[in-house]
Amino acid sequence: MSDTTIKTALVTGGSKGIGYGIAEVLIKEGIRVAITSRSQENADEAAAALNKIKEDYALGIESDVRDLDSQQQAVDAVVQQWGRLDYMVANAGIGHFAPLQELSSDQWQETIDINVTGVFNSAKAAIPALKETKGYFITIASLAGTNFFAGGAAYNASKFAVVGFTQAMMLDVRNDGIKVTTIMPGSVATHFNGHEPNEKDAWKIQPEDIGQIVLDLIRMPARTLPSKVEVRPTMPK
């Protein structure tokens, strides 16, 4: 086992987008990061790129947030590899956008399974390890968790649920020394919904900006907890 004094993080859905941006910032700070993807190939490819920042500081894990056993195996893999888990970022998410009349039951179910049940599974798997380290659990929600819009029935429902879940979890586990925060970004330049980030996205929040917020949160004094962070582009189009 490697040096168990170095802090570690697990980021779900970390092979690209916001999750990758978070991993990048944390590794530059000297924190080891495991990233999950439903594809081991994608996880390994992203981890290889991250390890160019700092050798042996990234680990790719195949895991499906919809499955509690899969999430538990991911947490166990981190603890087995590095001896501890200090930070868990529940980032994996999906978006199906359509008027309710056109939204299929499969699209609804997938959105809830990944965005809501996935966060529950991540929390259930991580709490025992985070209790040992007095760690931090962070969810990536959205401004869609407080602002509803047409065509957003499934996505709004899932992100409203994530915000509520995270705030209740914060009250449940803070006496165990675990901090809990939800980050609610507006427009972010990511691969979300098949989008390929490009120069036209320069006005948007960048994935590494969310990484900086995660880093700022874990740097906060132990006595201080920003339980909900809303973040928007400075100059929206």
Phi, psi and omega in degrees: 000143181281181182306115184272006176271345180280131182289152185227156178224154173235124182241117178282147182060044188260011183280347178197176174064216183301317181300317179293319178299321177295313180301317181302311181295317182293320179296319177299334179275355179092022178254130176286142185226127169260135178242144178248154173208156175288348178246119177299324179299315179293321179296316181293320181296316179293319180296323178297319178294319180293326180291347174286338176287312180209116188299135178064026179255357180234146180223130177262132183230131173280123182201146178244115184297341180288348184243118184298318180298321179296319178292322178296321178296324178294314178299314180299324180295321178295313181295320179294319182287317190239356173086359183191163170224119182257325185223133176237124178246111179274093187251333186306133181199167180214157177223125170244123185239119180192152172304149184305324181298334184255350181286125181278159178295328178293320178295318177301310185296319180296320179298314180291319182297316182279310188284330184251300180298327177299321178291318176302313181297320179298318180293313181301320181289324189272334189307312181301318180291321179291329177297324180293325185257001188054054191271199188225133175243123183235132175253145173259101179266232183185158170297344173291353174275001175220342180242114181272156181209157180298138181083003184249020187308310182289313183293314176303312181302317183292319184282327170301318180295318180297317179298313180296317179300314184296318181293321177291319178300320179306318179288327182290324191246358184293333177286350172269004179084011180262126174274148179220131179219147169249135175255131186239088181279154168272225183292123180238141178281091182226181176273013185304134177060034175081004180287141176253111182305141180211184186297338178289347179268009186300332181284343185280163169299138178263152181307321180291338175294321176293323175301320179295323177296317177302315180297318178299320180297314184286346176274349182299149176304148183303332183278355189240132182225104169282104190279343179212128181238116173263134182221133184230158171299142180296316182233082183293149176282000000 
